[in-house]
Amino acid sequence: MAKLTVKDLNVRGKRVFVRVDYNVPMEEKDGQMVVTDITRIKETLPTLDLLINGGAKIILAAHLGRPKGMKEPTMSLRPVAAKLADMIGHPVAFVDDCIGEKVEQTAGALKEGDILLLENVRYYDQEEANDPAFAEQMAKGAEIYVNDAFGSAHRAHASTEGVARVVAKRGGPCAAGLLMERELKFLGDELDNPARPFVVILGGAKVSDKIKVIDRLLEKADAILIGGAMAYTFRLAQGFKTGKSLTEVDKTDVALSALAKAKAKNVKFLLPTDDVVATPVKTDKLDKKGKAVIEYQNVATTTDQNVPAEAAGLDIGPATVKAYSEVVLQAKTILWNGPMGLFENKAFAAGTNAVAKAVVEATAKGAKSIIGGGDSVKALNKAGLGDKVTFMSTGGGASLEFLEGIPLPGVVALSDKPGCCCGCGH
């Protein structure tokens, strides 16, 4: 990793534009929107502490939800400003816009150590379009740019890439925040030359989401363990029946190619040998998104590689848990991305929870465990094990793209450390 970081900067008296990831879960209580999970805010506190103590005048920018260019009141960042102020014990100014005269006046009046949070940048369509004029307006008065929003770094948006270019054009430094620096270290440097055995655990719904990651990690891993619904596309590719399990019929050739590559590279590639299956039944109830709620009946464990016609595979079984745990406990480096089953439902959470416990046990024995964002992080937190692994990524799509080796626009836009001229972003 050869990017400039916030630790390399003298920020005293400077207006520092910081892109953070405050896309936090919110819900309405007593007519007010309140933050229900502070994880993403908490992750930015080390960077904010460093900037406050360094005497910076801090301007924070973030998005929340998908307001599609509309000023949607339920997606305002005002409640986040209040929550942040509580968490740091320091006032946080808030402006109900992210560009314009009011923003410029408030930013201009900041004193050393002061913090201003701007309103949701996605209230403007120009944000996602990375409109240069919009980026110029947002960057007015900013002397330094810091990106601490790894979860948004795979998007070339105005606040993640455009503002950095504006600041750089003026000769200002563009640096990674401490969270961004940690993400690049663990997902990049630590996995470039991992301590061995290097074990990769991949789950989730779709092979298509992970195939490029599988392909890249087959060059490095000693073992790859597959779980989640994606396992059934591999099962289908091998000629077994998958019942009502979630599969990608058009990706069976991709699955076979991964298996062939693993064999050629002598990489242990494990697929489930037993499953927890159930019959999905549509009900008249609707979920929050207005979709029919599915109930699962006749939950059973089966060692038959063919899933019954009326059933769906929803978790790995105990024999698979045992086999996977044995491999994980031998590991010196572990990368985990994606749950082993429908972990949100207690009936199908045992596989994910057991693998989580094995990862934690291996970590306690000295292994480095890196959790690649998204549902894996949710699963670990749900099991109360989130603080017992080496590193949990804050990025979902960003983590996957980075692991695939795709340059992330929000990283590429940052200044290289003196001495690095490749602009690699890794």
C-alpha positions as CSV (number, residue, x, y, z in Angstrom):
1,M,0.0,0.0,0.0
2,A,1.7,3.2,-1.1
3,K,-1.0,5.8,-0.6
4,L,-0.6,8.9,1.5
5,T,-2.4,8.6,4.9
6,V,-3.8,11.1,7.3
7,K,-0.9,10.4,9.6
8,D,1.5,11.9,7.0
9,L,-0.3,15.3,7.0
10,N,0.0,18.6,8.9
11,V,-3.6,19.6,9.2
12,R,-3.4,22.4,11.8
13,G,-5.6,25.3,10.8
14,K,-6.5,23.6,7.4
15,R,-10.1,22.9,6.2
16,V,-10.1,19.1,5.7
17,F,-12.9,17.5,3.6
18,V,-13.5,14.0,4.9
19,R,-15.6,11.5,3.0
20,V,-17.0,9.1,5.6
21,D,-19.4,6.1,5.4
22,Y,-22.4,7.1,7.5
23,N,-24.9,5.0,5.5
24,V,-26.2,3.7,8.8
25,P,-29.5,1.8,9.6
26,M,-32.2,4.1,10.8
27,E,-35.8,3.7,12.0
28,E,-38.6,6.0,13.1
29,K,-39.3,6.2,16.9
30,D,-41.8,8.7,18.3
31,G,-41.9,10.6,15.0
32,Q,-38.1,11.0,14.9
33,M,-35.5,9.0,12.8
34,V,-32.9,7.4,15.0
35,V,-29.7,5.5,14.3
36,T,-30.1,1.8,15.2
37,D,-26.5,0.7,14.5
38,I,-23.5,2.9,15.3
39,T,-20.8,0.6,13.9
40,R,-19.9,2.7,10.8
41,I,-19.8,5.9,12.9
42,K,-17.6,4.3,15.5
43,E,-15.1,3.1,12.8
44,T,-14.4,6.7,11.8
45,L,-13.6,7.9,15.4
46,P,-9.8,7.2,15.3
47,T,-9.5,9.4,12.2
48,L,-11.7,12.1,13.7
49,D,-9.7,12.1,16.9
50,L,-6.4,12.4,15.0
51,L,-7.8,15.4,13.0
52,I,-9.4,17.1,16.1
53,N,-6.1,16.8,18.0
54,G,-4.2,17.9,15.0
55,G,-6.2,21.2,14.9
56,A,-8.0,20.5,11.6
57,K,-11.3,22.3,10.6
58,I,-13.3,19.2,9.7
59,I,-16.0,19.0,7.0
60,L,-17.6,15.6,6.8
61,A,-19.6,14.3,3.8
62,A,-21.6,11.1,3.5
63,H,-24.6,9.5,1.8
64,L,-27.5,7.7,3.3
65,G,-29.8,5.3,1.5
66,R,-30.9,5.9,-2.1
67,P,-32.9,9.2,-2.2
68,K,-32.4,9.4,-6.0
69,G,-31.8,13.1,-6.1
70,M,-34.8,13.9,-3.9
71,K,-34.6,15.6,-0.5
72,E,-36.2,12.6,1.3
73,P,-36.6,13.6,5.0
74,T,-36.2,10.0,6.3
75,M,-32.7,9.9,4.7
76,S,-31.4,13.1,6.3
77,L,-28.0,12.9,8.1
78,R,-29.2,15.3,10.9
79,P,-29.8,12.4,13.4
80,V,-26.3,11.1,12.5
81,A,-24.8,14.5,13.5
82,A,-26.5,14.3,16.9
83,K,-25.3,10.7,17.4
84,L,-21.8,11.6,16.4
85,A,-21.7,14.5,18.8
86,D,-22.8,12.1,21.7
87,M,-20.2,9.6,20.8
88,I,-17.2,12.0,20.6
89,G,-18.4,14.4,23.4
90,H,-17.8,17.3,21.0
91,P,-20.3,19.5,19.2
92,V,-21.0,18.7,15.5
93,A,-22.4,21.5,13.4
94,F,-24.9,20.4,10.7
95,V,-26.0,22.2,7.5
96,D,-29.1,21.0,5.6
97,D,-27.3,21.0,2.3
98,C,-23.9,19.9,0.9
99,I,-23.2,22.8,-1.4
100,G,-24.0,26.5,-1.5
101,E,-23.6,29.7,0.5
102,K,-24.8,28.3,3.8
103,V,-22.3,25.5,3.6
104,E,-19.5,27.9,2.7
105,Q,-20.3,30.3,5.5
106,T,-20.5,27.6,8.1
107,A,-17.3,25.9,6.8
108,G,-15.6,29.4,6.8
109,A,-16.4,30.0,10.4
110,L,-14.9,26.7,11.7
111,K,-12.2,26.9,14.3
112,E,-9.4,24.4,14.9
113,G,-10.9,21.1,16.0
114,D,-14.5,22.0,14.9
115,I,-16.6,19.5,13.0
116,L,-19.3,20.1,10.4
117,L,-21.4,17.4,8.9
118,L,-23.0,18.1,5.5
119,E,-26.4,16.9,4.4
120,N,-26.8,13.7,2.3
121,V,-24.8,14.1,-0.9
122,R,-27.2,11.8,-2.7
123,Y,-29.9,14.5,-2.4
124,Y,-28.3,15.6,-5.7
125,D,-28.2,13.3,-8.8
126,Q,-24.9,15.0,-9.7
127,E,-23.2,13.1,-6.8
128,E,-23.6,9.6,-8.5
129,A,-23.0,11.1,-11.9
130,N,-19.6,12.5,-10.6
131,D,-20.5,15.9,-12.1
132,P,-17.3,18.0,-12.2
133,A,-19.2,21.3,-11.4
134,F,-20.9,19.7,-8.4
135,A,-17.6,18.4,-7.2
136,E,-16.1,21.9,-7.5
137,Q,-19.0,23.3,-5.4
138,M,-18.5,20.7,-2.7
139,A,-14.8,21.2,-2.6
140,K,-15.0,25.0,-2.2
141,G,-12.6,26.0,0.6
142,A,-11.3,22.5,1.1
143,E,-7.5,22.4,1.4
144,I,-7.0,18.7,2.1
145,Y,-9.1,15.7,1.1
146,V,-9.3,12.5,3.2
147,N,-11.3,9.4,2.3
148,D,-12.2,7.1,5.2
149,A,-15.2,5.5,3.4
150,F,-13.8,2.3,2.0
151,G,-17.4,0.9,1.6
152,S,-18.0,3.6,-1.1
153,A,-14.5,3.5,-2.6
154,H,-15.6,1.3,-5.5
155,R,-17.9,4.1,-6.8
156,A,-16.5,7.0,-8.9
157,H,-18.9,9.5,-7.4
158,A,-18.4,13.3,-6.8
159,S,-17.6,12.9,-3.1
160,T,-15.4,9.8,-3.4
161,E,-13.4,10.7,-6.5
162,G,-14.4,14.1,-8.0
163,V,-13.6,16.2,-4.9
164,A,-10.3,14.5,-4.6
165,R,-9.4,15.5,-8.1
166,V,-10.4,19.1,-7.5
167,V,-8.3,19.3,-4.3
168,A,-5.3,17.6,-6.0
169,K,-5.6,20.0,-9.0
170,R,-5.1,22.9,-6.5
171,G,-2.0,21.2,-5.1
172,G,-3.7,19.9,-2.0
173,P,-2.9,16.4,-0.6
174,C,-5.5,13.6,-0.8
175,A,-5.0,10.9,1.8
176,A,-6.5,7.7,3.2
177,G,-8.1,7.9,6.7
178,L,-7.1,5.4,9.3
179,L,-10.0,3.1,8.5
180,M,-9.2,3.2,4.8
181,E,-5.6,2.5,5.6
182,R,-6.5,-0.6,7.7
183,E,-8.8,-1.9,4.9
184,L,-6.0,-1.6,2.3
185,K,-3.5,-3.2,4.7
186,F,-5.7,-6.3,5.6
187,L,-7.4,-6.9,2.2
188,G,-4.3,-5.9,0.2
189,D,-0.9,-6.3,1.9
190,E,-1.8,-9.1,4.3
191,L,-3.3,-11.2,1.6
192,D,-0.6,-10.5,-1.0
193,N,1.8,-12.7,1.0
194,P,-0.3,-14.6,3.5
195,A,1.1,-16.8,6.3
196,R,0.2,-20.4,5.4
197,P,-1.9,-22.4,5.4
198,F,-4.2,-19.7,3.8
199,V,-7.8,-20.8,4.0
200,V,-10.6,-19.0,2.2
201,I,-14.3,-19.5,3.2
202,L,-16.8,-18.3,0.6
203,G,-20.6,-18.3,1.0
204,G,-23.5,-16.2,0.0
205,A,-26.1,-16.6,-2.7
206,K,-24.4,-16.4,-6.1
207,V,-21.4,-17.9,-7.8
208,S,-21.5,-15.0,-10.2
209,D,-20.8,-12.6,-7.4
210,K,-17.8,-14.5,-6.3
211,I,-16.3,-16.2,-9.3
212,K,-13.7,-13.5,-10.0
213,V,-12.6,-13.7,-6.4
214,I,-12.5,-17.5,-6.5
215,D,-10.4,-17.3,-9.7
216,R,-7.9,-14.8,-8.1
217,L,-7.7,-16.6,-4.8
218,L,-7.1,-20.0,-6.5
219,E,-3.7,-18.5,-7.3
220,K,-2.9,-18.0,-3.5
221,A,-5.1,-20.2,-1.3
222,D,-4.2,-23.6,0.1
223,A,-7.9,-24.4,0.7
224,I,-11.3,-22.9,-0.4
225,L,-14.4,-23.9,1.5
226,I,-17.7,-23.2,-0.2
227,G,-21.1,-22.7,1.6
228,G,-24.3,-20.8,1.2
229,A,-26.6,-21.1,-1.8
230,M,-23.7,-20.8,-4.2
231,A,-22.8,-24.4,-3.2
232,Y,-25.9,-25.6,-5.1
233,T,-24.7,-24.2,-8.4
234,F,-21.6,-26.4,-7.9
235,R,-23.8,-29.3,-7.0
236,L,-25.9,-28.8,-10.1
237,A,-22.7,-28.6,-12.2
238,Q,-21.7,-32.0,-10.9
239,G,-25.0,-33.5,-12.1
240,F,-27.0,-33.6,-8.8
241,K,-30.6,-32.5,-8.3
242,T,-30.9,-29.3,-6.3
243,G,-34.7,-29.1,-5.7
244,K,-35.9,-25.6,-5.0
245,S,-32.4,-24.5,-3.8
246,L,-31.2,-21.1,-5.2
247,T,-29.0,-21.9,-8.2
248,E,-27.6,-20.2,-11.3
249,V,-28.3,-22.6,-14.1
250,D,-26.3,-20.5,-16.5
251,K,-23.2,-20.6,-14.3
252,T,-22.6,-24.3,-14.1
253,D,-19.7,-24.1,-16.7
254,V,-18.1,-21.4,-14.5
255,A,-18.4,-23.7,-11.4
256,L,-16.8,-26.6,-13.3
257,S,-14.0,-24.4,-14.5
258,A,-13.2,-23.4,-10.9
259,L,-13.2,-27.0,-9.8
260,A,-10.8,-27.9,-12.7
261,K,-8.5,-25.0,-11.8
262,A,-8.4,-26.0,-8.1
263,K,-7.4,-29.5,-9.1
264,A,-4.7,-28.3,-11.5
265,K,-3.3,-25.9,-8.8
266,N,-3.6,-28.6,-6.1
267,V,-5.9,-26.3,-4.0
268,K,-8.2,-28.2,-1.6
269,F,-11.7,-27.1,-2.8
270,L,-14.3,-28.4,-0.4
271,L,-18.1,-28.5,-1.1
272,P,-20.8,-29.5,1.5
273,T,-21.3,-33.2,2.0
274,D,-24.5,-32.8,3.9
275,D,-27.2,-30.2,4.1
276,V,-30.0,-28.7,6.2
277,V,-33.0,-28.7,3.9
278,A,-36.6,-27.5,4.2
279,T,-39.8,-27.0,2.1
280,P,-40.3,-23.3,1.3
281,V,-44.0,-22.2,1.5
282,K,-45.3,-18.8,0.5
283,T,-47.6,-17.2,3.0
284,D,-50.1,-14.3,2.8
285,K,-47.9,-12.1,5.0
286,L,-45.8,-9.4,3.5
287,D,-42.3,-8.3,4.6
288,K,-41.1,-4.6,4.9
289,K,-40.4,-4.6,1.1
290,G,-43.9,-5.9,0.3
291,K,-42.7,-9.4,-0.7
292,A,-44.5,-12.5,0.4
293,V,-43.0,-14.0,3.6
294,I,-41.7,-17.5,3.1
295,E,-42.1,-20.1,5.8
296,Y,-39.9,-23.2,5.9
297,Q,-41.5,-26.5,6.8
298,N,-40.1,-30.1,7.3
299,V,-36.6,-28.9,8.3
300,A,-34.3,-31.9,8.0
301,T,-30.6,-32.8,7.7
302,T,-29.6,-35.0,4.8
303,T,-26.4,-36.6,3.5
304,D,-28.0,-37.2,0.1
305,Q,-26.2,-35.0,-2.5
306,N,-29.6,-34.8,-4.3
307,V,-31.9,-32.3,-2.7
308,P,-35.6,-33.5,-2.7
309,A,-37.7,-31.9,-5.5
310,E,-39.9,-29.9,-3.0
311,A,-37.1,-28.8,-0.7
312,A,-34.3,-26.2,-0.7
313,G,-30.9,-26.5,0.8
314,L,-30.5,-23.7,3.4
315,D,-27.4,-24.5,5.5
316,I,-24.4,-26.8,5.7
317,G,-24.9,-29.9,7.8
318,P,-22.9,-31.2,10.8
319,A,-20.5,-33.4,8.8
320,T,-19.6,-30.4,6.7
321,V,-19.2,-28.2,9.8
322,K,-16.8,-30.7,11.2
323,A,-14.7,-31.0,8.0
324,Y,-14.6,-27.2,7.5
325,S,-13.7,-26.5,11.1
326,E,-10.8,-29.0,11.0
327,V,-9.4,-27.1,8.0
328,V,-10.0,-23.7,9.5
329,L,-8.2,-24.7,12.8
330,Q,-5.0,-25.5,10.9
331,A,-5.0,-22.1,9.1
332,K,-2.5,-19.3,9.7
333,T,-4.4,-16.8,7.5
334,I,-8.2,-16.9,7.0
335,L,-10.4,-14.9,4.6
336,W,-14.1,-15.2,5.1
337,N,-16.7,-13.7,2.8
338,G,-20.3,-14.8,2.9
339,P,-22.5,-16.9,5.3
340,M,-22.9,-20.7,5.1
341,G,-26.7,-20.6,5.0
342,L,-29.8,-18.5,5.6
343,F,-28.3,-17.4,9.0
344,E,-31.0,-14.7,9.6
345,N,-33.3,-17.7,10.3
346,K,-32.4,-19.6,13.5
347,A,-33.2,-22.9,11.9
348,F,-30.4,-22.4,9.4
349,A,-27.8,-20.4,11.4
350,A,-25.9,-23.4,12.9
351,G,-23.5,-23.8,10.1
352,T,-22.5,-20.1,9.9
353,N,-22.2,-19.9,13.7
354,A,-20.1,-23.0,13.9
355,V,-17.7,-21.8,11.2
356,A,-17.6,-18.4,13.0
357,K,-16.5,-20.2,16.3
358,A,-13.8,-22.1,14.4
359,V,-12.5,-18.9,12.9
360,V,-12.4,-17.3,16.4
361,E,-10.7,-20.3,17.9
362,A,-8.0,-20.3,15.1
363,T,-7.5,-16.5,15.7
364,A,-7.0,-17.2,19.5
365,K,-4.3,-19.7,18.4
366,G,-2.5,-17.0,16.4
367,A,-4.1,-17.1,12.9
368,K,-4.9,-13.8,11.2
369,S,-8.6,-13.7,10.4
370,I,-10.0,-11.2,7.8
371,I,-13.7,-10.9,7.4
372,G,-14.6,-9.5,3.9
373,G,-17.6,-7.3,4.8
374,G,-21.3,-7.7,4.2
375,D,-23.3,-10.6,5.7
376,S,-20.2,-12.3,7.2
377,V,-19.8,-9.2,9.5
378,K,-23.5,-9.2,10.3
379,A,-23.3,-13.0,11.1
380,L,-20.3,-12.5,13.4
381,N,-21.9,-9.6,15.2
382,K,-25.2,-11.5,15.6
383,A,-23.2,-14.3,17.2
384,G,-21.4,-11.8,19.5
385,L,-18.0,-12.8,18.0
386,G,-17.2,-9.6,16.0
387,D,-14.5,-8.4,18.4
388,K,-12.7,-11.8,18.4
389,V,-11.3,-11.7,14.8
390,T,-8.3,-9.8,13.5
391,F,-10.2,-7.5,11.1
392,M,-13.7,-7.0,9.8
393,S,-14.1,-5.0,6.6
394,T,-16.7,-2.2,6.4
395,G,-17.1,-2.7,2.6
396,G,-19.4,-5.2,0.9
397,G,-19.1,-4.6,-2.9
398,A,-15.9,-2.6,-2.3
399,S,-14.3,-5.6,-0.5
400,L,-15.2,-8.0,-3.3
401,E,-14.0,-5.7,-6.1
402,F,-10.7,-5.1,-4.2
403,L,-10.2,-8.8,-3.7
404,E,-10.8,-9.3,-7.4
405,G,-8.0,-6.9,-8.1
406,I,-10.1,-4.2,-9.6
407,P,-8.7,-0.7,-8.9
408,L,-11.1,1.3,-6.7
409,P,-11.7,4.8,-8.0
410,G,-11.8,6.2,-4.4
411,V,-8.4,4.7,-3.7
412,V,-6.8,5.5,-7.1
413,A,-7.8,9.2,-6.5
414,L,-5.6,9.4,-3.4
415,S,-2.1,10.8,-3.5
416,D,0.8,8.3,-3.7
417,K,3.3,8.4,-0.9
418,P,6.6,10.0,-2.1
419,G,8.7,7.4,-3.8
420,C,5.7,5.5,-5.3
421,C,4.9,6.4,-8.9
422,C,2.9,3.4,-10.0
423,G,-0.5,4.6,-8.8
424,C,-1.5,1.0,-8.1
425,G,-3.8,1.7,-5.1
426,H,-2.7,-1.5,-3.5
